Amino acid sequence: MFRCVGRNNTDMSKGTRSALAVVLLVWSLFAFPWFDKGCDIAEAYTAVIRYGVPEGLEPLPACYG
């Protein structure tokens, strides 16, 4: 029913897993200020890509539309 696949065929390397974990951690650290200013989680993560990190009391376009 299930077949064991060799280690080199499907497994991610340890370096790739570590890099993805670091990227997710950094992205989460940048998303937290948006979440703290009133965005929901999806808007916060998207805002990091679109606008970067919020600065001061500027209008937050990510949270309003």
Backbone as JSON Lines, residues from 0, in Angstrom:
{"i":0,"aa":"M","n":[0.82,-1.18,0.0],"ca":[0.0,0.0,0.0],"c":[0.87,1.26,0.0]}
{"i":1,"aa":"F","n":[1.73,1.42,1.01],"ca":[2.64,2.56,1.05],"c":[4.03,2.1,0.7]}
{"i":2,"aa":"R","n":[4.74,2.92,-0.01],"ca":[6.09,2.57,-0.41],"c":[7.06,3.56,0.22]}
{"i":3,"aa":"C","n":[8.09,3.08,0.78],"ca":[9.12,3.93,1.38],"c":[9.97,4.52,0.27]}
{"i":4,"aa":"V","n":[10.06,5.81,0.22],"ca":[10.84,6.5,-0.81],"c":[12.19,6.85,-0.22]}
{"i":5,"aa":"G","n":[13.2,6.77,-1.04],"ca":[14.56,7.07,-0.58],"c":[14.69,8.47,-0.05]}
{"i":6,"aa":"R","n":[15.66,8.68,0.78],"ca":[15.86,9.96,1.45],"c":[16.13,11.1,0.47]}
{"i":7,"aa":"N","n":[16.83,10.88,-0.59],"ca":[17.18,11.94,-1.53],"c":[16.07,12.27,-2.5]}
{"i":8,"aa":"N","n":[15.04,11.47,-2.57],"ca":[13.98,11.69,-3.55],"c":[12.96,12.74,-3.11]}
{"i":9,"aa":"T","n":[12.56,12.76,-1.86],"ca":[11.48,13.66,-1.47],"c":[11.76,14.51,-0.24]}
{"i":10,"aa":"D","n":[12.7,14.13,0.57],"ca":[12.93,14.88,1.81],"c":[13.64,16.2,1.53]}
{"i":11,"aa":"M","n":[13.24,17.22,2.27],"ca":[13.93,18.5,2.2],"c":[15.24,18.4,2.97]}
{"i":12,"aa":"S","n":[16.23,19.07,2.51],"ca":[17.49,19.05,3.24],"c":[17.33,19.84,4.54]}
{"i":13,"aa":"K","n":[18.2,19.55,5.47],"ca":[18.15,20.23,6.77],"c":[18.37,21.73,6.61]}
{"i":14,"aa":"G","n":[19.26,22.12,5.69],"ca":[19.52,23.54,5.44],"c":[18.3,24.25,4.89]}
{"i":15,"aa":"T","n":[17.55,23.59,4.0],"ca":[16.35,24.18,3.43],"c":[15.28,24.36,4.49]}
{"i":16,"aa":"R","n":[15.1,23.36,5.34],"ca":[14.12,23.48,6.43],"c":[14.49,24.61,7.38]}
{"i":17,"aa":"S","n":[15.77,24.72,7.69],"ca":[16.22,25.79,8.59],"c":[15.99,27.16,7.96]}
{"i":18,"aa":"A","n":[16.3,27.29,6.67],"ca":[16.1,28.56,5.98],"c":[14.63,28.94,5.95]}
{"i":19,"aa":"L","n":[13.75,27.99,5.67],"ca":[12.32,28.28,5.66],"c":[11.82,28.68,7.04]}
{"i":20,"aa":"A","n":[12.33,28.04,8.07],"ca":[11.94,28.39,9.44],"c":[12.38,29.81,9.78]}
{"i":21,"aa":"V","n":[13.57,30.19,9.37],"ca":[14.08,31.55,9.63],"c":[13.25,32.58,8.88]}
{"i":22,"aa":"V","n":[12.93,32.3,7.61],"ca":[12.12,33.22,6.82],"c":[10.75,33.41,7.45]}
{"i":23,"aa":"L","n":[10.13,32.32,7.9],"ca":[8.82,32.42,8.54],"c":[8.9,33.21,9.85]}
{"i":24,"aa":"L","n":[9.95,33.01,10.6],"ca":[10.13,33.75,11.86],"c":[10.29,35.25,11.6]}
{"i":25,"aa":"V","n":[11.12,35.61,10.63],"ca":[11.34,37.02,10.32],"c":[10.06,37.65,9.79]}
{"i":26,"aa":"W","n":[9.35,36.93,8.9],"ca":[8.09,37.44,8.36],"c":[7.09,37.66,9.49]}
{"i":27,"aa":"S","n":[7.04,36.75,10.46],"ca":[6.14,36.9,11.6],"c":[6.52,38.1,12.47]}
{"i":28,"aa":"L","n":[7.81,38.32,12.66],"ca":[8.25,39.47,13.44],"c":[7.87,40.79,12.76]}
{"i":29,"aa":"F","n":[7.94,40.83,11.43],"ca":[7.54,42.03,10.7],"c":[6.02,42.17,10.66]}
{"i":30,"aa":"A","n":[5.28,41.08,10.71],"ca":[3.81,41.14,10.65],"c":[3.2,41.55,12.0]}
{"i":31,"aa":"F","n":[3.89,41.3,13.09],"ca":[3.33,41.6,14.4],"c":[2.95,43.08,14.58]}
{"i":32,"aa":"P","n":[3.77,44.05,14.16],"ca":[3.34,45.45,14.33],"c":[2.04,45.76,13.58]}
{"i":33,"aa":"W","n":[1.83,45.15,12.41],"ca":[0.57,45.38,11.69],"c":[-0.59,44.78,12.47]}
{"i":34,"aa":"F","n":[-0.4,43.59,13.01],"ca":[-1.44,42.94,13.81],"c":[-1.73,43.76,15.06]}
{"i":35,"aa":"D","n":[-0.69,44.31,15.66],"ca":[-0.83,45.12,16.87],"c":[-1.57,46.43,16.59]}
{"i":36,"aa":"K","n":[-1.53,46.93,15.36],"ca":[-2.21,48.18,15.01],"c":[-3.62,47.97,14.52]}
{"i":37,"aa":"G","n":[-4.13,46.74,14.56],"ca":[-5.53,46.52,14.25],"c":[-5.84,45.67,13.04]}
{"i":38,"aa":"C","n":[-4.84,45.22,12.3],"ca":[-5.09,44.35,11.15],"c":[-5.35,42.93,11.64]}
{"i":39,"aa":"D","n":[-6.15,42.18,10.87],"ca":[-6.25,40.77,11.22],"c":[-5.0,40.05,10.73]}
{"i":40,"aa":"I","n":[-4.88,38.77,11.01],"ca":[-3.64,38.05,10.72],"c":[-3.33,38.03,9.23]}
{"i":41,"aa":"A","n":[-4.32,37.73,8.4],"ca":[-4.08,37.68,6.95],"c":[-3.65,39.04,6.41]}
{"i":42,"aa":"E","n":[-4.3,40.11,6.86],"ca":[-3.91,41.45,6.42],"c":[-2.51,41.8,6.89]}
{"i":43,"aa":"A","n":[-2.14,41.37,8.1],"ca":[-0.83,41.68,8.65],"c":[0.28,41.04,7.82]}
{"i":44,"aa":"Y","n":[0.14,39.78,7.48],"ca":[1.17,39.1,6.69],"c":[1.23,39.67,5.27]}
{"i":45,"aa":"T","n":[0.08,40.01,4.7],"ca":[0.06,40.6,3.37],"c":[0.67,42.01,3.4]}
{"i":46,"aa":"A","n":[0.42,42.76,4.45],"ca":[0.94,44.11,4.56],"c":[2.46,44.13,4.6]}
{"i":47,"aa":"V","n":[3.07,43.11,5.16],"ca":[4.54,43.05,5.18],"c":[5.07,43.02,3.75]}
{"i":48,"aa":"I","n":[4.43,42.28,2.88],"ca":[4.87,42.19,1.48],"c":[4.59,43.49,0.75]}
{"i":49,"aa":"R","n":[3.41,44.07,0.97],"ca":[3.01,45.25,0.21],"c":[3.63,46.55,0.73]}
{"i":50,"aa":"Y","n":[3.69,46.72,2.05],"ca":[4.08,48.01,2.62],"c":[5.31,47.97,3.51]}
{"i":51,"aa":"G","n":[5.79,46.81,3.88],"ca":[6.92,46.73,4.81],"c":[6.44,46.86,6.25]}
{"i":52,"aa":"V","n":[7.29,47.4,7.09],"ca":[6.97,47.56,8.51],"c":[6.34,48.94,8.72]}
{"i":53,"aa":"P","n":[5.23,49.03,9.5],"ca":[4.62,50.34,9.72],"c":[5.53,51.25,10.53]}
{"i":54,"aa":"E","n":[5.48,52.53,10.21],"ca":[6.31,53.5,10.92],"c":[5.42,54.54,11.59]}
{"i":55,"aa":"G","n":[5.54,54.66,12.87],"ca":[4.82,55.69,13.62],"c":[3.32,55.62,13.5]}
{"i":56,"aa":"L","n":[2.69,56.78,13.39],"ca":[1.23,56.85,13.35],"c":[0.71,57.16,11.95]}
{"i":57,"aa":"E","n":[1.43,56.75,10.93],"ca":[0.98,56.97,9.56],"c":[-0.32,56.2,9.29]}
{"i":58,"aa":"P","n":[-1.12,56.62,8.33],"ca":[-2.31,55.86,7.99],"c":[-1.94,54.46,7.55]}
{"i":59,"aa":"L","n":[-2.74,53.51,7.89],"ca":[-2.43,52.11,7.58],"c":[-3.35,51.6,6.48]}
{"i":60,"aa":"P","n":[-2.95,51.75,5.23],"ca":[-3.8,51.35,4.12],"c":[-4.1,49.86,4.1]}
{"i":61,"aa":"A","n":[-3.25,49.05,4.67],"ca":[-3.48,47.6,4.65],"c":[-4.69,47.21,5.48]}
{"i":62,"aa":"C","n":[-4.97,47.97,6.53],"ca":[-6.06,47.6,7.44],"c":[-7.4,48.15,6.99]}
{"i":63,"aa":"Y","n":[-7.4,49.03,6.05],"ca":[-8.65,49.7,5.68],"c":[-9.15,49.32,4.31]}
{"i":64,"aa":"G","n":[-8.55,48.33,3.69],"ca":[-9.08,47.99,2.38],"c":[-8.26,47.02,1.69]}
